[in-house]
Amino acid sequence: MFLFRSCNLLDPASGELRPGVDILVEATVQGVSDRPIKSAGATVIEVGGRTVMPGLIDAHIHVYLSEVNLSSSMPYR
C-alpha cells in the first residue's frame, strides 16, 4: 500500500489538474482527497507538488523486420 502525498493530479475523468491531493493506492486507487489521508500501513511517498497522471502505462513494443521479402523468413516445409 502506498500513500502519495501532496500531488497535482491530472484527473482523467474531468481532464482537470487538481492541486494538493493525496492518493492512496492498494493494488488499485483506494482514495483521492484534497485533505490529508491517514493510513497506518501505507508507505508514504512525498511527491512535493509533482504531477501524477494515472492511466498512462508504458506497455509497448517496437516490432520490425530485417528482411522485406516475407517468404524468405518463413521456414520451409
N, C-alpha and C positions, 0 to 999 in steps of 0.2 A: 504494500500500500504506500502511495506517495502523495504528499501534500505540496502542491506547487503554490508558493505564497507570493503575493504582490505581482500579479501578471497583468499584462494587457492582453485581453482575449479577443481574437478575431472570431466573432460569433458566426459560425457557418449558416445558421438558420436565418439571421437577420442581415448578415453582411456588415454589421456594425462593429466598431472597435470599442470594447468595454474595458476601461482602465481600472486598475487596482482591485482585481478579483483574486480569490483563492480557488484552486481546483483540486479536488480530492479524487484520486484515481486508485481503484482496486480492481484490476483486470479491465474494467470499463470506467468511464467517468461516473463517480457516485455523487458529486456535488459541485456546484459552481455558485459562489456567493461574493457579493461586494462587501460582506462583513467577514471578519476572521473565522475560519473553520477550525474547530478543535478536534483532534483525533490523536488519542494516546498511542496507537500502534503504527502511525504513519511516519515514514522518513520525510522530513521537511526539506524542501529544496527552495532556497530563496532565489527567486527569479529576478528580482531587482528591477521590475518595470519592463522587462523584455517582453516581446510579443509571442504569444502561444497561438498556434494555428492548428486546431485539431482537424483530423480527417485527411491530412496530407501524408501519404505513405509512399516511401521510396521503394517500390517493388516493381522494378522494370528490368528489361533485358535488351541487350543490343545483339541482334542476330544478323549475320552477314554471310555471304557465300564467297568462297575464294575461287570458285570456278563458275563461269557464266553458263557453260554447257551442262545443264542439269543431268542429261543422260550419262555423262562421264562420271558423275558422283554416285550413281546407283550401282549396287552390287549386281554382278552378272549371275545368272542362274543356269 
